[in-house]
């Protein structure tokens, strides 16, 4: 097609709209990007400068305090009057002239001031019990008084100054309820350290000053030490001196604390530990004290100007596009007369087509600019005529398929890939659950709403996992609630539809009511449980009969050895019967609660051997674990044998003591420990190779459960058995 055959209207609209759109879009993007970046950089720069200015302010303040300590130390280097009263007056006057100071003080090495410490032993409050000159003038509590310095032999304010012979600013610390910092300078005369001069500053004034600072609307300022301890806070006064920044559970706080400790400034984007808002945290070091100023500014407030400017520029851009679009529309409107004639012709054709007449055609005798429009319409009508019959056949086939689906029990769904299954299509036979097509198609009811609440999250989680893992199908049995409130079991069979980029677009599937099948399966399961319980019950009763017969038979013998053998056999049978009794009482009929079993078994053994519990104490430390019957039976006999052995042989002749049974699980390994005081197990007997039937049973049963057994007689007799249970 030649250029001259293109209509003028298309050329004008194309030139105006496309050109203006591209130019405005490009220019607006560049302007918005450039200006907002500059504004954002300016906001960060201003905040950094604010933090630096406060840091410089307090740096100067700390330098001034350090200068007082340095001046005091320098004065005492040159002082040679050796008048202690004069030094006290000097310290008192220094404290009066500097109201910001909490204390002023000196501390001299023994006999370093005038060599007369012996004359001032406990002389007054400026000396200690050795006469050492250590006056501490302070205003703690409000009144000015002097007392001897304390802890100078251990704390950094003296020891570190002495060791390094250089100026020291201490970490903040609590003294008599006040959070203070000490500024100390060494007194070195003729190359020898003789003491220190220093001042203390209470940090309350820092908190008052720093807490009063506001940044933007709700931003705030606080000070920390080089280890991160808070020295001020505008609202959480209980944090001051007690909480460290390392305790803030916010992103990147480790970087901040490390930088502050190394005297490095910077900023991070993080979360305010107080409000939970997104903030920018600026931090700048205070060089003199190795402290830091931290400025916390909400990101939203700091960049409010940037967002406002961006919104204004976007608004201007939007109005420009709208205006140029309107202009293009007005230009195109001048051609609507010709177009209207074609539109009227098209309406006649569409009206006839609606009535089933596809033979009407558009008039092609029009201007060249519009000729292709009616010709294209006629081509469409020709194609529709050819395919109309095929469409009718397709509609009839669809109708038959819908009828087949709607008369079956299988409900067809088409769901969106979203939580709670928004429905795009559902077959009419959803009415079998009491719901109508309109309930779902109106959007008032989602398919997820009818899934039983205890199954809903599990169904969605498994479906989403199948989709995320690239599966094409999903199958699941779960419960739904009918409109009448009845619970029904359904089976879902879903095909996961994906686009060309392998992204999930929707789910297409069916659900089938399987309630009758589930109920039948549950009935069979209940019957099996009843049968299993009956088996355990009968075995328990039979074993109890055997146990009773053994007891009755033992009454016919006079020899104690025979009676003991019958009693041991009776206890072994009783230990097995007790297992079946516990399994009969358990919920799943196959797992044994060992803690409960051991308690009942040991109670029986103490009763069987007529043990006075006041004489022999039983200590049980047994975790709540469950074992399968294949492990529980041999383990029960092992516990029976080792406990019986201790009761029979360890506490003869009225010897008292204790028996302790410990059982726990660690990393899939079970450990059973049975220990007793009293008479120790004979060292000359190998318990794994003995004629004792009980110990032979123990050794063989440990092998049966694929375990290991050990004996320790160091302090008391202790058998330790370890094994796994693959129930």
C-alpha positions as CSV (number, residue, x, y, z in Angstrom):
1,X,0.0,0.0,0.0
2,X,1.4,3.4,-1.0
3,X,1.8,6.4,1.4
4,X,-0.7,8.5,-0.6
5,X,-3.4,5.8,0.0
6,X,-3.2,6.3,3.7
7,X,-6.0,8.7,5.0
8,X,-5.1,12.1,6.3
9,X,-6.9,11.4,9.5
10,X,-4.7,8.4,10.3
11,X,-1.5,10.4,9.5
12,X,-2.5,13.3,11.8
13,X,-3.6,11.2,14.7
14,X,-0.5,9.0,14.3
15,X,1.9,12.0,14.2
16,X,0.3,14.0,17.0
17,X,-0.5,11.3,19.5
18,X,2.6,9.2,19.0
19,X,5.1,12.1,18.8
20,X,3.7,13.9,21.8
21,X,3.4,10.7,23.8
22,X,7.1,9.7,23.1
23,X,8.5,13.2,23.7
24,X,6.5,13.8,26.9
25,X,7.2,10.3,28.2
26,X,10.9,10.5,27.7
27,X,11.3,14.1,29.0
28,X,9.0,13.5,32.0
29,X,10.9,10.3,32.9
30,X,14.2,12.1,32.7
31,X,13.0,15.1,34.7
32,X,11.2,13.0,37.4
33,X,14.2,10.6,37.7
34,X,16.8,13.4,37.9
35,X,14.9,15.8,40.2
36,X,13.8,13.1,42.6
37,X,17.3,11.6,42.8
38,X,18.6,15.1,43.6
39,X,15.9,15.7,46.2
40,X,16.6,12.3,47.8
41,X,20.3,12.9,47.9
42,X,19.7,16.4,49.4
43,X,17.4,14.9,52.1
44,X,20.1,12.3,53.0
45,X,22.8,15.0,52.9
46,X,20.9,17.3,55.2
47,X,20.2,14.5,57.7
48,X,23.9,13.5,57.7
49,X,25.0,17.1,58.3
50,X,22.5,17.4,61.2
51,X,24.0,14.3,62.8
52,X,27.5,15.6,62.2
53,X,26.6,19.0,63.7
54,X,25.3,17.4,66.9
55,X,28.3,15.1,67.0
56,X,30.6,18.1,66.7
57,X,28.7,20.0,69.3
58,X,29.1,17.2,71.9
59,X,32.6,16.6,70.8
60,X,33.4,20.2,71.7
61,X,31.6,19.8,75.0
62,X,33.7,16.7,75.8
63,X,36.9,18.4,74.8
64,X,36.1,21.2,77.2
65,X,35.5,18.7,80.1
66,X,38.8,16.9,79.2
67,X,40.5,20.3,79.1
68,X,39.4,20.9,82.7
69,X,41.0,17.5,83.8
70,X,44.1,18.2,81.8
71,X,44.5,21.7,83.3
72,X,44.0,20.3,86.8
73,X,46.7,17.6,86.2
74,X,49.1,20.1,84.6
75,X,48.7,22.5,87.6
76,X,49.5,19.7,90.1
77,X,52.6,18.7,88.1
78,X,54.0,22.2,88.9
79,X,52.5,22.4,92.4
80,X,55.2,22.2,95.1
81,X,53.5,23.7,98.3
82,X,52.4,20.2,99.6
83,X,49.4,21.8,101.2
84,X,46.5,19.3,101.2
85,X,44.0,21.9,102.4
86,X,44.9,24.2,99.6
87,X,44.2,21.4,97.0
88,X,40.8,20.7,98.6
89,X,39.9,24.4,98.3
90,X,41.1,24.4,94.7
91,X,38.8,21.3,93.9
92,X,35.9,22.9,95.7
93,X,36.3,26.2,93.8
94,X,36.7,24.3,90.5
95,X,33.3,22.5,91.2
96,X,31.6,25.8,92.0
97,X,32.9,27.5,88.9
98,X,31.8,24.7,86.6
99,X,28.1,23.9,87.4
100,X,28.0,21.3,84.6
101,X,30.5,19.1,86.5
102,X,29.3,16.5,88.9
103,X,32.6,16.0,90.7
104,X,36.3,17.1,90.7
105,X,39.0,15.0,92.3
106,X,42.7,14.1,92.5
107,X,44.3,10.8,93.6
108,X,47.9,10.4,94.4
109,X,50.1,7.3,94.7
110,X,51.0,6.4,98.3
111,X,53.3,9.2,99.8
112,X,53.5,10.8,96.3
113,X,52.0,14.1,97.3
114,X,54.1,15.2,100.3
115,X,55.5,11.9,101.8
116,X,53.3,12.4,104.9
117,X,50.5,9.9,104.4
118,X,51.1,8.3,107.8
119,X,50.1,11.6,109.5
120,X,46.7,11.6,107.8
121,X,45.5,8.1,108.5
122,X,41.7,8.4,108.7
123,X,42.3,12.1,109.3
124,X,39.2,13.3,107.3
125,X,37.0,12.4,104.3
126,X,39.7,13.3,101.9
127,X,41.9,10.4,102.9
128,X,41.6,6.7,103.2
129,X,42.7,4.4,106.1
130,X,46.3,4.6,104.9
131,X,46.4,8.4,104.8
132,X,46.6,8.4,101.0
133,X,45.4,11.8,99.6
134,X,42.4,11.0,97.4
135,X,39.7,13.8,97.8
136,X,36.5,13.3,95.7
137,X,34.5,16.6,95.7
138,X,31.0,15.9,94.3
139,X,27.4,17.2,94.2
140,X,25.7,13.7,94.1
141,X,22.4,14.2,95.8
142,X,22.5,18.0,95.4
143,X,24.8,19.1,98.3
144,X,28.5,19.5,97.7
145,X,30.8,17.4,99.9
146,X,34.1,15.6,99.9
147,X,34.7,11.9,100.4
148,X,37.6,9.5,99.6
149,X,37.7,8.0,96.1
150,X,36.7,4.4,95.9
151,X,37.7,1.5,93.7
152,X,40.8,3.3,92.4
153,X,42.8,0.1,92.7
154,X,40.5,-1.8,90.2
155,X,38.6,0.7,88.0
156,X,39.8,2.1,84.7
157,X,39.5,5.7,85.7
158,X,42.7,5.3,87.8
159,X,44.3,2.1,86.7
160,X,44.1,2.7,82.9
161,X,45.3,6.3,83.3
162,X,48.2,5.0,85.4
163,X,49.0,2.1,83.0
164,X,48.9,4.2,79.8
165,X,50.0,7.5,81.3
166,X,47.6,9.3,78.9
167,X,44.2,11.0,79.1
168,X,41.3,8.7,79.6
169,X,37.5,9.1,79.1
170,X,35.7,6.2,80.7
171,X,32.7,4.2,79.4
172,X,29.5,5.5,81.1
173,X,28.9,3.8,84.4
174,X,26.4,4.0,87.3
175,X,27.7,5.5,90.6
176,X,25.3,6.1,93.5
177,X,22.3,6.1,91.1
178,X,23.9,8.6,88.6
179,X,25.0,7.7,85.1
180,X,28.4,9.4,84.8
181,X,31.5,9.7,82.6
182,X,35.0,10.3,84.1
183,X,37.6,12.5,82.4
184,X,41.0,11.7,83.8
185,X,44.6,13.0,83.1
186,X,47.8,11.6,84.5
187,X,50.0,13.6,86.8
188,X,53.6,12.8,85.7
189,X,56.4,14.6,87.5
190,X,60.0,14.1,86.4
191,X,59.0,11.2,84.2
192,X,57.2,9.3,87.1
193,X,53.5,8.8,87.5
194,X,52.3,10.1,90.8
195,X,48.5,10.4,90.4
196,X,45.6,11.6,88.4
197,X,43.4,14.7,88.2
198,X,39.9,14.3,86.9
199,X,36.3,15.5,86.7
200,X,33.0,13.5,86.5
201,X,30.1,14.6,84.3
202,X,26.6,13.3,84.9
203,X,24.9,12.4,81.6
204,X,21.4,13.7,82.6
205,X,22.1,17.0,80.8
206,X,23.0,15.0,77.7
207,X,19.7,13.2,77.8
208,X,17.7,16.4,78.3
209,X,19.5,18.2,75.4
210,X,19.5,15.3,73.0
211,X,16.0,14.2,73.7
212,X,14.6,17.6,73.0
213,X,15.9,17.5,69.4
214,X,13.3,16.7,66.7
215,X,14.0,15.8,63.1
216,X,11.2,16.3,60.6
217,X,7.9,15.4,62.3
218,X,8.6,12.4,64.5
219,X,12.4,11.8,64.0
220,X,14.5,11.9,67.1
221,X,18.1,11.8,68.4
222,X,19.9,9.7,71.0
223,X,23.5,9.2,72.1
224,X,25.4,5.9,72.6
225,X,28.8,4.8,73.9
226,X,31.3,3.2,71.7
227,X,30.1,-0.2,72.8
228,X,26.5,0.7,71.9
229,X,25.1,1.4,75.4
230,X,22.3,4.1,75.3
231,X,23.2,7.3,77.0
232,X,20.0,9.1,76.2
233,X,16.6,8.4,74.7
234,X,13.6,10.7,74.2
235,X,10.9,8.3,75.5
236,X,12.5,5.1,76.9
237,X,14.4,6.5,79.9
238,X,14.6,3.0,81.4
239,X,16.9,2.0,78.5
240,X,19.5,4.7,79.5
241,X,22.7,3.0,80.7
242,X,20.8,-0.4,80.7
243,X,20.3,-1.3,77.1
244,X,22.7,-1.7,74.2
245,X,21.9,-1.2,70.5
246,X,23.0,-4.8,70.0
247,X,19.7,-5.8,71.8
248,X,17.6,-4.1,69.1
249,X,16.2,-6.9,66.9
250,X,16.3,-4.8,63.7
251,X,18.0,-5.3,60.4
252,X,21.7,-4.4,60.0
253,X,22.1,-3.3,63.6
254,X,25.4,-5.3,63.8
255,X,26.9,-3.0,61.1
256,X,26.0,0.1,63.1
257,X,27.4,-1.1,66.4
258,X,30.7,-2.3,64.7
259,X,31.1,1.1,62.9
260,X,30.4,3.0,66.1
261,X,32.9,0.9,68.0
262,X,35.5,1.7,65.3
263,X,34.7,5.4,65.2
264,X,33.1,5.3,61.7
265,X,29.9,7.2,60.7
266,X,27.3,6.2,58.2
267,X,23.6,5.3,57.8
268,X,21.4,2.3,57.2
269,X,17.8,1.7,56.2
270,X,16.1,-0.3,59.0
271,X,13.1,-0.6,61.3
272,X,12.6,1.7,64.3
273,X,12.8,-0.6,67.4
274,X,10.3,1.7,69.2
275,X,7.6,2.3,66.5
276,X,8.2,-0.5,64.0
277,X,8.3,2.0,61.2
278,X,10.8,2.1,58.3
279,X,13.5,4.6,59.2
280,X,16.9,5.8,58.1
281,X,19.3,5.6,61.0
282,X,22.3,8.1,60.7
283,X,25.2,7.7,63.1
284,X,28.2,10.0,63.6
285,X,31.2,9.4,66.0
286,X,32.1,11.9,68.8
287,X,35.8,11.8,68.5
288,X,36.8,12.9,72.0
289,X,34.8,10.3,73.9
290,X,34.5,7.6,71.3
291,X,30.7,8.1,71.7
292,X,28.3,8.5,68.8
293,X,25.2,10.5,67.9
294,X,22.4,8.5,66.3
295,X,19.7,10.3,64.3
296,X,16.5,8.3,63.6
297,X,14.3,9.7,60.8
298,X,11.2,8.0,59.4
299,X,11.8,7.3,55.7
300,X,8.4,8.5,54.8
301,X,8.9,11.9,56.4
302,X,12.4,12.3,55.1
303,X,11.3,11.6,51.5
304,X,8.0,13.4,51.8
305,X,9.2,16.3,49.6
306,X,10.5,13.8,47.0
307,X,7.2,12.0,46.8
308,X,5.3,15.3,46.6
309,X,7.5,16.5,43.8
310,X,7.2,13.2,41.9
311,X,3.4,13.3,42.2
312,X,3.3,16.9,40.9
313,X,5.4,16.0,37.9
314,X,3.3,12.9,37.1
315,X,0.2,15.0,37.4
316,X,1.5,17.5,34.9
317,X,2.5,14.7,32.6
318,X,-0.9,13.1,32.8
319,X,-2.8,16.3,32.1
320,X,-0.5,16.9,29.1
321,X,-1.3,13.5,27.6
322,X,-5.0,14.0,28.2
323,X,-4.8,17.4,26.6
324,X,-3.0,16.1,23.5
325,X,-5.3,13.2,23.3
326,X,-8.3,15.5,23.3
327,X,-6.7,17.6,20.5
328,X,-6.1,14.4,18.4
329,X,-9.7,13.5,19.1
330,X,-11.0,16.9,17.8
331,X,-8.9,16.5,14.7
332,X,-10.2,13.0,14.0
333,X,-13.8,14.1,14.7
334,X,-13.8,16.1,11.5
335,X,-13.8,12.9,9.6
336,X,-16.8,11.3,11.5
337,X,-19.4,12.1,8.8
338,X,-18.0,9.6,6.4
339,X,-17.5,7.1,9.2
340,X,-21.1,7.5,10.4
341,X,-22.4,6.4,7.0
342,X,-20.3,3.2,7.2
343,X,-21.5,2.6,10.8
344,X,-25.2,2.9,9.8
345,X,-24.5,0.3,7.1
346,X,-22.8,-2.0,9.6
347,X,-25.7,-1.7,12.0
348,X,-28.1,-2.9,9.2
349,X,-25.8,-5.9,8.6
350,X,-25.5,-6.7,12.3
351,X,-29.3,-6.4,12.8
352,X,-29.9,-8.9,10.0
353,X,-27.2,-11.2,11.3
354,X,-28.9,-11.2,14.8
355,X,-32.1,-12.4,13.1
356,X,-30.1,-15.2,11.3
357,X,-29.7,-13.5,7.9
358,X,-26.0,-13.6,7.0
359,X,-26.5,-12.6,3.4
360,X,-26.5,-8.8,3.9
361,X,-23.4,-7.0,2.7
362,X,-21.8,-3.6,3.2
363,X,-21.7,-0.9,0.5
364,X,-18.2,-0.7,-1.0
365,X,-18.8,2.4,-3.1
366,X,-17.0,4.8,-0.6
367,X,-13.9,7.1,-0.6
368,X,-10.5,5.4,-0.8
369,X,-9.8,6.4,2.8
370,X,-12.6,4.2,4.0
371,X,-12.9,1.5,1.2
372,X,-11.1,-1.2,3.2
373,X,-13.6,-1.0,6.0
374,X,-16.7,-2.3,4.1
375,X,-14.6,-4.7,2.1
376,X,-13.2,-6.2,5.4
377,X,-16.7,-6.4,6.8
378,X,-17.9,-8.3,3.7
379,X,-15.0,-10.7,4.0
380,X,-16.0,-11.3,7.6
381,X,-19.6,-12.0,6.7
382,X,-18.5,-14.4,4.0
383,X,-16.4,-16.3,6.5
384,X,-19.3,-16.3,9.0
385,X,-21.6,-17.7,6.5
386,X,-19.2,-20.6,5.7
387,X,-18.7,-21.4,9.4
388,X,-22.2,-20.8,10.8
389,X,-23.3,-24.4,10.2
390,X,-20.1,-25.7,11.9
391,X,-20.8,-23.4,14.8
392,X,-24.4,-24.7,15.1
393,X,-23.0,-28.3,15.2
394,X,-20.5,-27.3,17.9
395,X,-23.2,-25.7,20.0
396,X,-25.3,-28.8,19.8
397,X,-22.3,-30.9,20.9
398,X,-21.6,-28.6,23.8
399,X,-25.2,-28.7,24.9
400,X,-25.1,-32.5,24.9
401,X,-21.8,-32.5,26.9
402,X,-23.2,-30.0,29.4
403,X,-26.3,-32.2,29.8
404,X,-24.2,-35.3,30.4
405,X,-22.1,-33.4,33.0
406,X,-25.1,-31.9,34.8
407,X,-26.9,-35.2,35.1
408,X,-23.8,-36.9,36.6
409,X,-22.4,-36.7,40.1
410,X,-19.2,-35.2,38.9
411,X,-19.2,-31.4,39.4
412,X,-16.9,-29.5,36.9
413,X,-15.1,-26.3,38.1
414,X,-12.8,-23.7,36.6
415,X,-10.9,-21.8,39.3
416,X,-8.6,-18.9,39.3
417,X,-5.0,-19.4,40.6
418,X,-5.7,-17.6,43.9
419,X,-6.4,-18.4,47.5
420,X,-9.9,-19.6,48.3
421,X,-10.5,-20.6,44.7
422,X,-12.4,-17.7,43.0
423,X,-14.8,-19.5,40.5
424,X,-14.9,-18.7,36.8
425,X,-17.1,-21.6,35.9
426,X,-19.1,-24.3,37.6
427,X,-21.5,-26.9,36.3
428,X,-25.2,-26.7,37.2
429,X,-25.1,-30.0,39.1
430,X,-23.3,-28.2,42.0
431,X,-26.9,-28.0,43.2
432,X,-26.5,-31.5,44.7
433,X,-24.6,-29.7,47.5
434,X,-27.4,-27.1,47.9
435,X,-25.6,-24.3,46.0
436,X,-26.7,-22.6,42.8
437,X,-24.7,-21.4,39.9
438,X,-25.4,-17.8,40.8
439,X,-23.9,-18.2,44.3
440,X,-20.4,-18.8,42.7
441,X,-20.6,-16.8,39.5
442,X,-21.7,-13.6,41.4
443,X,-18.5,-13.7,43.4
444,X,-20.4,-13.7,46.7
445,X,-19.3,-17.3,47.4
446,X,-15.8,-18.7,46.7
447,X,-15.2,-22.4,46.5
448,X,-12.7,-22.1,49.4
449,X,-15.6,-20.9,51.5
450,X,-17.3,-24.3,51.3
451,X,-14.2,-26.3,52.1
452,X,-14.3,-27.5,55.7
453,X,-12.3,-25.0,57.8
454,X,-9.9,-27.6,59.2
455,X,-9.0,-28.8,55.7
456,X,-8.9,-25.4,53.9
457,X,-5.3,-24.4,54.5
458,X,-4.0,-27.9,53.9
459,X,-5.8,-28.2,50.5
460,X,-4.6,-24.8,49.3
461,X,-1.0,-25.5,50.5
462,X,-0.8,-28.9,48.7
463,X,-2.4,-27.5,45.5
464,X,0.0,-24.5,45.5
465,X,3.0,-26.8,46.1
466,X,2.0,-29.0,43.2
467,X,1.7,-25.9,41.0
468,X,5.1,-24.5,42.2
469,X,6.8,-27.9,41.7
470,X,5.7,-28.0,38.0
471,X,3.1,-30.8,38.3
472,X,0.2,-30.9,35.8
473,X,-2.3,-32.7,38.0
474,X,-3.5,-32.5,41.6
475,X,-5.6,-35.1,43.5
476,X,-7.0,-34.7,47.0
477,X,-9.7,-36.1,49.3
478,X,-11.1,-33.6,51.7
479,X,-14.4,-32.4,53.3
480,X,-16.8,-29.7,52.2
481,X,-19.9,-28.1,53.9
482,X,-23.2,-28.2,52.0
483,X,-25.5,-25.2,52.1
484,X,-27.6,-27.0,54.7
485,X,-24.6,-27.4,56.9
486,X,-24.0,-31.1,56.2
487,X,-20.3,-32.3,56.0
488,X,-19.5,-34.3,52.8
489,X,-16.3,-36.0,51.6
490,X,-15.2,-35.2,48.1
491,X,-12.4,-36.2,45.7
492,X,-10.8,-33.4,43.7
493,X,-9.1,-34.1,40.4
494,X,-7.6,-31.0,39.0
495,X,-5.6,-30.2,35.9
496,X,-3.1,-27.2,36.3
497,X,-3.3,-25.0,33.2
498,X,-0.1,-23.1,32.3
499,X,0.7,-20.5,29.6
500,X,3.5,-20.5,27.1
501,X,5.8,-19.1,29.9
502,X,4.9,-22.1,32.1
503,X,3.2,-19.8,34.6
504,X,-0.1,-21.1,36.1
505,X,-3.2,-19.4,34.7
506,X,-6.0,-21.3,36.2
507,X,-7.2,-24.7,37.5
508,X,-9.7,-26.9,35.7
509,X,-11.0,-29.9,37.5
510,X,-13.8,-31.9,39.0
511,X,-15.1,-32.9,42.4
512,X,-16.9,-36.1,43.2
513,X,-18.9,-36.9,46.4
514,X,-17.2,-39.9,48.0
515,X,-18.9,-39.7,51.4
516,X,-20.4,-43.2,51.2
517,X,-17.0,-44.7,50.4
518,X,-15.2,-42.8,53.2
519,X,-17.9,-43.9,55.7
520,X,-17.5,-47.5,54.6
521,X,-13.7,-47.3,55.0
522,X,-14.1,-45.8,58.5
523,X,-16.5,-48.5,59.5
524,X,-14.0,-51.2,58.4
525,X,-11.2,-49.4,60.3
526,X,-13.4,-49.3,63.5
527,X,-14.1,-53.0,63.1
528,X,-10.3,-53.7,62.9
529,X,-9.6,-51.6,66.0
530,X,-12.3,-53.4,67.9
531,X,-10.8,-56.8,66.8
532,X,-7.3,-55.7,67.9
533,X,-8.5,-54.4,71.3
534,X,-10.3,-57.8,71.8
535,X,-7.1,-59.7,71.0
536,X,-5.0,-57.6,73.5
537,X,-7.8,-58.0,76.1
538,X,-7.9,-61.8,75.7
539,X,-4.1,-62.1,75.8
540,X,-3.9,-59.9,78.9
541,X,-6.6,-62.1,80.6
542,X,-4.9,-65.3,79.7
543,X,-1.5,-64.1,80.9
544,X,-3.1,-63.0,84.2
545,X,-4.6,-66.5,84.6
546,X,-1.1,-68.0,84.0
547,X,0.4,-65.4,86.6
548,X,-2.3,-66.4,89.1
549,X,-1.6,-70.1,88.5
550,X,2.1,-69.6,89.1
551,X,1.4,-67.8,92.3
552,X,-1.0,-70.5,93.6
553,X,1.4,-73.3,92.6
554,X,4.2,-71.5,94.5
555,X,2.2,-71.9,97.7
556,X,2.6,-75.6,97.5
557,X,6.4,-75.5,98.0
558,X,8.4,-74.9,101.2
559,X,11.8,-74.2,99.8
560,X,12.5,-70.4,99.4
561,X,14.6,-71.0,96.2
562,X,11.6,-72.7,94.5
563,X,9.2,-70.1,95.7
564,X,11.5,-67.3,94.4
565,X,11.8,-69.0,91.0
566,X,7.9,-69.2,90.8
567,X,7.7,-65.5,91.9
568,X,10.2,-64.4,89.2
569,X,8.3,-66.3,86.5
570,X,5.0,-64.8,87.8
571,X,6.5,-61.3,87.6
572,X,7.8,-61.9,84.0
573,X,4.4,-63.0,82.9
574,X,2.9,-60.0,84.8
575,X,5.2,-57.6,82.9
576,X,4.0,-59.0,79.5
577,X,0.4,-59.0,80.6
578,X,0.7,-55.4,81.7
579,X,1.9,-54.4,78.2
580,X,-1.2,-55.9,76.6
581,X,-3.3,-54.1,79.2
582,X,-1.7,-50.8,78.3
583,X,-2.0,-51.4,74.5
584,X,-5.7,-52.3,75.1
585,X,-6.1,-48.9,76.7
586,X,-4.1,-46.9,74.2
587,X,-5.6,-44.8,71.4
588,X,-3.9,-46.5,68.4
589,X,-3.6,-50.0,69.9
590,X,0.0,-50.4,68.7
591,X,2.0,-47.8,70.7
592,X,2.8,-48.1,74.4
593,X,3.2,-45.1,76.7
594,X,6.4,-46.3,78.5
595,X,6.2,-43.8,81.3
596,X,2.8,-45.1,82.5
597,X,3.9,-48.7,82.0
598,X,7.1,-48.4,84.0
599,X,5.2,-46.7,86.9
600,X,2.6,-49.6,87.1
601,X,5.3,-52.3,86.6
602,X,7.6,-51.0,89.4
603,X,4.5,-50.5,91.8
604,X,3.7,-54.2,91.2
605,X,7.3,-55.3,91.9
606,X,7.5,-53.3,95.1
607,X,4.3,-54.9,96.2
608,X,5.4,-58.4,95.1
609,X,8.6,-58.3,97.1
610,X,6.8,-56.5,100.0
611,X,9.2,-53.5,99.9
612,X,8.7,-50.7,102.4
613,X,8.9,-47.5,100.3
614,X,10.1,-45.6,103.3
615,X,13.2,-47.8,103.3
616,X,13.9,-48.1,99.5
617,X,13.0,-45.0,97.4
618,X,12.0,-45.4,93.8
619,X,13.1,-42.5,91.5
620,X,11.5,-42.4,88.0
621,X,12.8,-40.0,85.3
622,X,10.9,-41.2,82.2
623,X,10.0,-39.1,79.2
624,X,6.6,-39.4,77.6
625,X,7.6,-41.6,74.6
626,X,5.7,-44.4,72.8
627,X,7.1,-47.7,71.7
628,X,5.8,-50.5,69.4
629,X,4.9,-53.9,70.9
630,X,7.9,-55.6,69.3
631,X,10.2,-53.4,71.4
632,X,8.0,-52.9,74.5
633,X,7.7,-56.6,75.4
634,X,11.4,-57.4,75.6
635,X,12.1,-54.0,77.2
636,X,9.4,-54.7,79.9
637,X,11.0,-58.0,80.8
638,X,14.5,-56.3,81.0
639,X,13.1,-53.6,83.4
640,X,11.4,-56.4,85.4
641,X,14.6,-58.5,85.7
642,X,17.0,-55.6,86.5
643,X,14.6,-54.0,89.1
644,X,13.8,-57.5,90.7
645,X,17.5,-58.2,90.8
646,X,18.2,-54.9,92.7
647,X,15.3,-55.5,95.1
648,X,16.5,-59.1,95.8
649,X,20.2,-58.7,96.2
650,X,21.1,-55.0,96.8
651,X,19.2,-54.3,100.0
652,X,19.5,-57.3,102.3
653,X,19.7,-57.2,106.1
654,X,17.6,-54.0,106.3
655,X,19.9,-51.9,104.1
656,X,18.1,-48.9,102.7
657,X,18.7,-46.9,99.6
658,X,17.2,-46.0,96.3
659,X,16.5,-47.4,92.8
660,X,16.5,-45.0,89.9
661,X,15.1,-45.6,86.4
662,X,15.8,-43.1,83.7
663,X,14.5,-43.4,80.1
664,X,14.8,-40.8,77.4
665,X,15.3,-40.4,73.6
666,X,18.1,-38.4,72.0
667,X,18.6,-38.1,68.2
668,X,16.6,-41.3,67.4
669,X,18.5,-43.2,70.2
670,X,16.6,-44.5,73.3
671,X,18.6,-44.9,76.5
672,X,17.4,-46.8,79.5
673,X,19.4,-46.6,82.8
674,X,18.5,-48.7,85.9
675,X,20.8,-48.0,88.9
676,X,20.7,-48.8,92.6
677,X,22.6,-48.0,95.8
678,X,23.1,-50.6,98.4
679,X,25.2,-53.7,97.8
680,X,27.2,-53.4,94.5
681,X,27.0,-56.0,91.8
682,X,29.9,-58.5,92.4
683,X,33.0,-57.5,90.4
684,X,34.0,-61.2,89.9
685,X,30.8,-62.0,87.9
686,X,30.5,-61.4,84.2
687,X,26.8,-60.4,83.9
688,X,26.9,-61.4,80.2
689,X,28.1,-64.9,81.0
690,X,26.4,-66.1,84.1
691,X,24.1,-68.9,85.2
692,X,21.5,-66.4,86.4
693,X,18.3,-66.9,84.2
694,X,17.4,-63.3,84.8
695,X,20.7,-61.8,83.5
696,X,20.7,-64.4,80.6
697,X,17.2,-63.1,79.7
698,X,18.4,-59.4,79.9
699,X,21.4,-60.1,77.6
700,X,19.4,-62.1,75.1
701,X,16.5,-59.5,75.0
702,X,19.0,-56.6,74.5
703,X,20.3,-58.5,71.5
704,X,16.8,-59.1,70.3
705,X,16.0,-55.3,70.1
706,X,19.5,-54.8,68.5
707,X,20.7,-52.7,71.5
708,X,23.8,-52.5,73.6
709,X,24.1,-52.9,77.4
710,X,26.8,-51.8,79.8
711,X,27.5,-52.0,83.5
712,X,29.1,-49.4,85.8
713,X,29.8,-50.1,89.5
714,X,32.0,-47.0,90.2
715,X,29.6,-45.3,92.7
716,X,26.6,-47.6,92.4
717,X,25.3,-50.4,90.3
718,X,24.2,-48.9,87.0
719,X,23.0,-50.8,83.9
720,X,22.7,-48.7,80.7
721,X,20.9,-50.0,77.6
722,X,20.7,-48.1,74.3
723,X,18.6,-49.1,71.2
724,X,16.5,-47.8,68.4
725,X,12.8,-48.4,67.9
726,X,11.6,-48.6,64.3
727,X,7.9,-49.0,65.1
